[in-house]
Amino acid sequence: MHTSGLVCALGASYEEFTLNAQFAVEEGELACIIGPSGCGKSTTLQLITGLLPLKEGSITLFGNDLTSVPVHHRQIAMVFQEYALFPHMSVAENIAYPLKLRHIKKSQRTRRVDELLSLVSLEGYEKRKSDELSGGEKQRVALARALASDPQLLLLDEPLSALDAKLRKHLREEIRRIHDETGITTLYVTHDQEEALSIADRIIVMHEGTVMQSGKAEEVYHAPNSLFVATFIGEGNTLPAHLLHQDDEARGGVIFFRPEQVTVHATTPGEYLPHLAFSDATVESCEFQGGRYRLHTRWQGHPIVCYCDRRPRTTSINFSVRKQDILLFEGTNSKNLPR
Amino acid sequence: MRLREMEQSRFYQHLAVPALLVITLFFLVPLVITLSSAFIGPGGGFSLAPITRVFTDPYILRIMRFTLIQASLSTLTSLVVALGGAYLLSSYSFRFKRLILALSAVPFVIPSILVVLGFVIFFGNNGFLNTALMKLFSLPEPPVRILYSYKAIILAHTFYNFPIIMNLVATYAMHLDRRLEAASYTLGASKAKTFFAITLPRLLPAIISASSLVFLFCFSSFAIILVLGGGPRYTTMEVEIYRQARMVGNTGAAAALSLFSIAVTSLMLIAYNRSQRRLAKSEAYLQPLFLEKRPAGLVGRALAALYTIITLLFVLAPIISVIVRSVYSSSGFTLRWYRQLLNVERATSHMGSALTALVNSLLIALIVSFIAVSLGIGLAASIQRRRRGRGTLELLGMLSMTVSSVIIGLGYFLIASRLVGRASLSYTLVVLAHLVIALPFALRVLLPEYRKIPATYTNSARTLGSTPARAFFAVELPLLKSAMVSSAIFAFAISMGEFNATLTLASSTIVTLPIVMYRLIGSYNYQGACALGTILIAVSALVFIATTATKGKKHAY
């Protein structure tokens, strides 16, 4: 296991929900926890901060066991989903709050607040109250306040979920930039896979209170270790394996491939060994998505989604998928199709 | 190590300790002492004799029956008067609507001794109403003779309580989603059908809730009955408890009656709480949709005018009468009673103790409001931020509401009679009794405001490095500032106007503003009483302004 960074083994049980999650984040990484709602993402963060009690397991940060350290001594800052800016304090007072707690002198405090405000691009906002800020500005202040506590670990709980799509994209780039500038180990919870894939060094996929997979974004996308991860991250097609694969061993399994791995042919493809060929699929709908077309097709009664560059001229098309791109899931095992 | 879990909850548990100590020592212990005398026989040992004697005495049984009947009747008349007004206020907009709605909240803050005084001054034989009618129609005799009768009690209760029902039901109705009625109309239902099938069932919890509150007020009404009842003919439980303890000296009978009274008030409070909970669950609280609909037709306009007059007559007229009478008598304008109050002029009768009473009342109210808010805030924090046992703690905080203030006073009277006391000790007892009475009200103001503060504020402060205590003082307390101010004013006013417990527990040497007012009314010095009443009106007005001001203000969390 890792010796540096964050190492968690979390166990806690609640009414109708048990959490049992193990994962590690390396020093300086920006890791995203992603999963459907109710999978235990937010609970995980609350357990790490110590706001919720841990039933069993441990939390280790840079080699120190934090399990019995009180919340305010953990040096783990958290940005809450609804920002939680103190409404009776100005922007500057909010950011200065953790500095005051650490008995930092007033002159230094003012300087640090200025630095942090410029880090989050909010120069000149010192005097404002939280109800005079937009959602995106509140988010930045909350981030600056969290950074002011000089945390060893920064937790972000769905920080962008309350913002509109355009601002979300911009702010997630900002979060990445601020992370790179400060180098603080960061754990980021989201349910938006695009957000996770685009900014994370590491993706931790959670499902029903357990960690399903942890790894680099590409790894999780291209080599999912379970059908859940495969279908949860990105779009994909699943078909019963026996339809295409006559081997006895694969009868009960499911094959999986991504829409962009499908090649659409104008003519009937020849017998080409490294490929699986699908002929006479019916096009049920065709969406223009700007750079490409997204086709909903039906092949032998099964829906298959594929991307292609041109709008098909006929309602019946043929396509193929390279065997090396196809994953075969059987029970809890997964492997590539034999070529 | 489960230390972390303990730490925060331990802090909040400690915050409740002072309030719980006060509740136990100064409410539960006196109550147990009071009620235990219901089980002590003439010989001194355990006996059910006081209870059986009370519950077989035809005189007492008649009082019980009368108490329940007058409370039911008063509630019913209040309901009848209130519902039309509530309908009018919630469905139409008319000239004096805002004024009526604001005035209907007045009885929440006005002390009962003031109601009595206003009633006598306005409806009395030489009151403003009779004087005006006699002048207008040149009558030789006052035409309205209702003082000291059954009618007077019901009328005073109605005057005191119908605005409460009207206010609660109308406010609730205004926040209901009117699109449901619109949907019903589009589905083909008539106006009447829609009202009975859609509107009324949704209003019912609010009506039940308001009615049970009013029943409770009427059941434990004390000052109104004491003054307007005119003797043993129209006596209720509360007055009888006071009479048995203070005049007859039969504390056993008083305790036995208290048992019955507590049983009824507890039942009513349970009903009230259940309907409140149903209300909270039943429908989303919408921003009021102001329908700019004028009352249609002659009937509608007449109804609007009628309710404007009724509200002004019942709520405002007696109060204004008190102020006017304090400076204006049949011989013209005079400041004599204020001069006597301030000891500028030699005082007559009970006016001699008026200044002392005013100073006492102000001091007692200041102390009570300060302690009540401090205890209330600790208790509210503890209730709100704990994981388990919230309901039990909240119930403990509200418990003294189940016991009428006469019974609370009785407990202190029993304690005081055992201690050979100096005046300062008696005043301490008055402060404690007021504190016990004011605490639930302070809590009721603070708790909803506390609930509005999201837990993430504290959590956020904690992850930024604050201890639970620092997070509480730096984040939560500043956010509760306005709630603390309004609960302090509330507690202050309750203490200033408190009459029932003070009269029951105090020896004759103890004077507060309401006590002196009562004595002045008893000796027919109405003008002096009105001068003191005007001061009490000023305090009530302050509370009224404070509560309506905070109601409009919304925090953006």
Contacts between the chains, C-beta under 8 A, distances in Angstrom:
chain1	res1	chain2	res2	distance
A	49	B	459	7.6
A	49	B	462	7.7
A	49	B	463	5.1
A	50	B	4	5.1
A	51	B	459	5.2
A	51	B	462	6.7
A	51	B	463	7.4
A	53	B	2	6.2
A	53	B	4	6.4
A	53	B	5	3.7
A	67	B	1	6.6
A	68	B	1	3.6
A	68	B	3	5.7
A	68	B	4	6.7
A	69	B	4	7.5
A	70	B	3	7.2
A	70	B	4	5.3
A	70	B	7	5.5
A	70	B	467	8.0
A	71	B	4	6.6
A	71	B	8	7.6
A	71	B	462	4.3
A	71	B	463	6.3
A	72	B	462	5.5
A	72	B	463	7.8
A	72	B	464	7.9
A	72	B	465	4.9
A	72	B	466	5.5
A	72	B	467	5.5
A	73	B	465	7.7
A	74	B	463	7.7
A	75	B	465	7.5
A	76	B	463	6.2
A	77	B	463	5.4
A	77	B	464	6.2
A	78	B	459	7.6
A	78	B	460	7.0
A	78	B	463	4.4
A	80	B	456	4.6
A	80	B	459	7.1
A	80	B	460	5.7
A	81	B	456	7.9
A	82	B	454	6.9
A	82	B	456	6.3
A	84	B	454	6.8
A	84	B	456	3.9
A	84	B	457	5.4
A	84	B	459	7.2
A	84	B	460	4.0
A	86	B	457	6.3
A	86	B	460	7.9
A	86	B	461	7.7
A	86	B	475	5.6
A	86	B	479	7.9
A	87	B	479	6.8
A	87	B	555	6.7
A	87	B	556	6.8
A	87	B	557	6.4
A	88	B	478	4.6
A	88	B	479	5.7
A	88	B	481	8.0
A	97	B	461	7.3
A	97	B	464	6.2
A	97	B	474	7.4
A	98	B	464	4.0
A	98	B	465	5.4
A	101	B	464	6.7
A	101	B	465	4.6
A	101	B	466	5.6
A	101	B	470	7.0
A	102	B	465	6.6
A	131	B	556	4.6
A	145	B	464	6.8
A	146	B	463	7.7
A	146	B	464	7.2
A	148	B	464	7.7
A	149	B	463	7.6
A	149	B	464	4.6
A	149	B	465	5.4
A	155	B	463	7.8
